[in-house]
Amino acid sequence: MKVAVVTGASSGIGAATARALSKAGFHLCLGARRVDRLESLAREVGGSAFPLDVCDTESVRTFASRLPSRIHLLVNNAGGALGLDPVIEMDEAKWLTMFQSNVLGLVRMTRELFPRLDQEGEGSHVVNIGSVAALETYPGGAGYTACKHAVRAITETMRIEWLGLPIRVTEIDPGLVETEFSLVRFAGDSERARKVYEGMTPLVAEDVADAVVWAATRPPHVNIDQILLKPRDQARADKVHRKGNSP
Ligand code: NAP
């Protein structure tokens, strides 16, 4: 059975991806900080759950040491945004956390698991969850968009550096997805989070999970380099059609 590792599987896109990969026949190894949620998901999908803080090198090492010796799919999903502040109001702690989780965390995980990525048979696959923020910028988004632009650069570099190895590399770049993302971004302010999706139909986590599973289940000679998926109501990162508003 193929082994898939999903980071940030305790909610949103990570949890939906774990469920979808399980249906597609993968054995799941799940990581995140909220272990109670992970354990209940692991029971549901029949996989394993271990604590993981991608911001902490030691935690990543311990997590990796608990995984099977061969991994076929790594989904680097853990991350998110903190705040929506203009550049000149940068909150250093928030920016550091964003870079730690979205950027360094992704590289730490990949570096640690690389020796276990299967290089025989059909090979293996690393899927990085980027964002429309990997391709565009918007006011107040600099900390987060800089992180996801970095994910874009790192993913492209992995693709080039691993050319010739049987390891596929994919970046999935979603637009607005209704998860806990905005609740986290606005420090638990549920009213502000709700407004992000007001009057429009966002993607749901399962839409992104679909894209991950599709990329992961192509024939082994096919590399899906990038998937950009947005709600029909969103044309650009900050260009959203809302009911009652002219386009
Ligand atoms: P979410 O519901 O808030 O989920 C974020 C996940 O990341 C949680 O499981 C969280 O788990 C985990 N995480 C955060 N920091 C972590 C850390 N230091 N170590 C381990 N796990 C960590 O948001 P989501 O929308 O599913 O986000 C998943 C990914 O999609 C993120 O990379 C995000 O940037 C990206 N994305 C989201 C959207 C969107 O609109 N929602 C759009 C484009 C891209 P714990 O808190 O339990 O650790």
Residues whose N, C-alpha, C, O or C-beta is under 5 A from the ligand:
A	BS01	NAP	G8 A9 S10 S11 G12 I13 G14 G31 A32 R33 R34 L52 D53 V54 C55 N77 A78 G79 G80 S101 I129 G130 S131 V132 P174 G175 L176 V177 T179 E180 F181 V184
